[in-house]
Amino acid sequence: MNTKEIIGIAIFGLTYLLISGRRLKVLPLNRPAAALLGAVLMVACGVMTPEQVYHSVDYNTLVLLLGMMLFTTYLFLAGFFDWAADAILRTAKTPQALLGYLTFTSGFLSALLVNDTVCLMLTPLVVAVISRGKLPLAPYLLALAMSANIGSVATLVGNPQNMIIGHFSGIPFVRFSLALIPVAIVGLVIQYGVLAFGFRKTLRAAVIQRSENTNPRPLDRWLLTITLAAFAMVFVGFVSGFNLAWTALSGGALVMVLARRDTHEVLKLVDWHLLLFFAALFVVVEGLNGTGLPDQSYEKLRGIFGESADSQAWNLAWFSALGSNIFSNVPFVLVAGKWIGNFANPELMWKVMALATTLAGNLTILGSVANIIVVESARGHADIGFWDYAKFGIPVTILTTVAGMALLLLLN
């Protein structure tokens, strides 16, 4: 390797050390700032030119994220999440039923919206609802985080890594969902079973005590109607094969025009930090790709995947699950996605990668951004430690991945 390649690998390593770990006292940067630092260093150290940086960013993914965030924001402003949380509490007769309603509601919403933003909007409401019901928070917070991850595997717009896979693979929206929706449903059932069994004593001892929400966001039926109508039009566009990114953004822009709300208020609620994070991440990963290390690594590892499509699928599944927990799922997909064309059945391998990197997010608190959002947003109400999460996350990840892979290969 020449000096530039060594520097590129070192910058990549530093960036992912900062992204994957806690903030250091010496360098107190959050994830977006750490990724931005890595992107700047790639240019400052001569690993990439500014022109290469601009070309390395996948703008389709950023546009798709922005479009879906606009829909989530308008649903929040319309009071949809408050209404949904209160409706679940009114409908549930027992703590076990409430756990089930929350699991499948979170999973369903995450399939339609980005899982991270669903967790961002729902966590304060879940805390409020469960606290009003005088119930233990831990099982419901775990259900929210885990089901958001599992449900998001069902569509190409459920999570950022699926969005990237959608653009890289070119798999039609409907074909992808037909293969992964059964995986999501079975995964949610398994996750509910594990949590209901693990917290059986806690849930049996609990009793829902109903009280009125003292500070609900009023339901704006007009805003909710136009948002859902635009959302339905967007999904028709997805199913029809239109460009995912610009279909989503067009729908979001349509709601902005019709809603007659102060757009400053709306745009403040968009997670610009997440958009910056992914833009900078594309740059850092492309800087690594330019060193040739990913290609060299694949040449050394390709023997472990086997020759048949089935053996390659199972081996890629465990490799993706491991890699996404070491490097985080989005950067792993950006790097390993370059290898998919070398497999016996590339389309199947893209689906396997989506399945494994998404479901592996439930392994630990650090496995996905959605987990971190839930745990950090609930801090002060419930303290969920690493092992408090992992003792449920590990069995949920293993069982959902094995069952999901078996189902995917059976239906493929």
Secondary structure, 3 states (H helix, E strand, C coil): CCHHHHHHHHHHHHHHHHHHCCCCCCCCCCHHHHHHHHHHHHHHCCCCCHHHHHHHCCHHHHHHHHHHHHHHHHHHHCCHHHHHHHHHHHHCCCHHHHHHHHHHHHHHHHHHCCHHHHHHHHHHHHHHHHHHCCCCCHHHHHHHHHHHHHHHCCCCCCCHHHHHHHHHHCCCHHHHHHHHHHHHHHHHHHHHHHHHHHCHHHHHHCCCCCCCCCCCCCCCHHHHHHHHHHHHHHHHHHHCCCCHHHHHHHHHHHHHHHHCCCHHHHHHCCCHHHHHHHHHHHHHHHHHHCCCHHHHHHHHHHHHHCCCHHHHHHHHHHHHHHHHHHHCHHHHHHHHHHHHHHCCCHHHHHHHHHHHHHHHHHCCHHHCHHHHHHHHHCCCCCCCCHHHHHHHHHHHHHHHHHHHHHHHHHHC
